[in-house]
């Protein structure tokens, strides 16, 4: 994805954030943070086999409570790709990874029938 390039997603579409192998050298993105309306930080991460933290399979708050409203299905793959199946209006927010330097953010803004995503570096 290039900086400031808007992406239009229909509500119900799959959001896939993959920064690609050339964005960060020798650093793997395993944790994603999002900030939705209301200002609560939420986290999800890729977990290795045997890990059972709550943030392995859903977005959670800093207190490890399930983020509400929940996303339909969210997962971080081993390569750092964040996938949210059936994106809904309440998924709109700013997505970033604390693992990445410089910071890369994906802003998803809410529209009536679609969501626009903008990557800013």
Secondary structure, DSSP 8 states (H G I E B T S, - for coil): --TT-EEEEETTS-EEE---TTTSSS----EEEEEETT--EEEEE---TT---GGGTS-EETTS-B-SS--SEEEE-TTS-EEEES--GGG-EEEE-TT-SS--EEEEEE-SSEEEEEEE-
